[in-house]
């Protein structure tokens, strides 16, 4: 087997392991499945273009999740906070109102708190794994989780301003 074939096999395994996680992370960040799939696809394309370098990282998946998160933030800045990332009209079921409220509440958090909550609570990473991925001490992750959850609870409480619940 050639070196190129080995790299291709490594990328295929990386793709299979990370694709669904990237889509889930993006969906929580943008609240629209087609935009989430697009973000995940663009992240994986970037990983493929830079695979010779990315494959040598200790955690290539962490690199991909960071790239996806940064792309989501950049697009949100360009289009505005309330503008969905997917701008094409597509026939699909609307997500439940509760999901839209959660996405809006996540968007209101500082980015570090949002990333910690998405990685820990949504994707199931341990505190140690989140700390390793974000390159911060575990105590910092615990603090971000605590503060972020507290703010989410306030945002999602019945009658909270901006939550849409009355």
PEQUI-V326765 format. One record per pair of residues at least 24 apart in sequence whose C-alpha atoms are under 10 Angstrom apart, sorted by the first residue. I is the first residue (numbers start at 1). J is the second residue. Records with the same first field share a line. If there is no record, write none. Layout:
BEGIN
I=J + J
END
This chain:
BEGIN
4=52
7=48 + 51 + 52 + 55
8=48 + 51
10=51 + 55
11=44 + 47 + 48 + 51 + 52 + 54 + 55
12=48
14=44 + 47 + 48 + 55 + 60 + 61
15=41 + 44 + 45 + 47 + 48 + 61
17=61
18=44 + 60 + 61 + 62 + 64 + 65
19=43 + 44 + 61 + 64
21=61 + 65 + 119 + 122 + 123
22=61 + 64 + 65 + 68 + 69 + 123
23=65 + 68
24=118 + 122 + 123
25=65 + 68 + 69 + 115 + 118 + 119 + 122 + 123
26=65 + 68 + 69 + 71 + 72 + 118
27=99 + 103
28=99 + 100 + 102 + 103 + 104 + 106 + 107 + 114 + 118 + 122
29=68 + 69 + 72 + 73 + 76 + 102 + 103 + 104 + 106 + 107 + 114 + 115 + 118
30=72 + 73 + 75 + 76 + 81 + 82 + 83 + 84 + 85 + 86 + 100 + 103 + 104 + 106 + 107
31=84 + 85 + 86 + 95 + 99 + 100 + 101 + 102 + 103 + 104
32=84 + 85 + 86 + 94 + 95 + 99 + 100 + 103
33=85 + 86 + 92 + 94 + 95
34=85 + 86 + 87 + 88 + 90 + 92
35=72 + 84 + 85 + 86 + 87 + 88
36=68 + 72 + 85 + 86
37=86
38=85 + 86
39=67 + 68 + 69 + 71 + 72 + 75 + 85 + 86
40=64 + 65 + 67 + 68 + 69 + 71 + 72
41=68
42=67 + 68 + 71
43=67 + 68 + 69 + 71
44=68
59=132 + 133
61=133
62=129 + 130 + 132 + 133 + 134
63=133 + 134
65=115 + 119 + 133
66=115 + 133 + 134
69=111 + 114 + 115
70=111
73=107 + 111
76=107
81=107 + 108
82=107
97=164 + 165
98=156 + 163 + 164 + 165
100=163 + 164
101=152 + 155 + 156 + 162 + 163 + 164 + 165
102=152 + 153 + 155 + 156 + 163
104=152 + 155 + 156 + 162 + 163
105=148 + 151 + 152 + 153 + 154 + 155 + 156 + 162 + 163
106=148 + 149 + 151 + 152 + 155
107=152
108=148 + 151 + 152 + 155
109=144 + 147 + 148 + 149 + 151 + 152 + 155
110=144 + 147 + 148
111=144 + 148
112=140 + 141 + 144 + 145 + 148
113=140 + 141 + 142 + 143 + 144 + 145 + 146 + 147 + 148 + 149 + 151
114=144 + 145 + 148 + 149 + 152
115=141 + 144 + 145 + 148
116=140 + 141 + 142 + 143 + 144 + 145 + 148
117=141 + 142 + 144 + 145 + 146 + 148 + 149
118=145
120=145
121=145 + 149
END
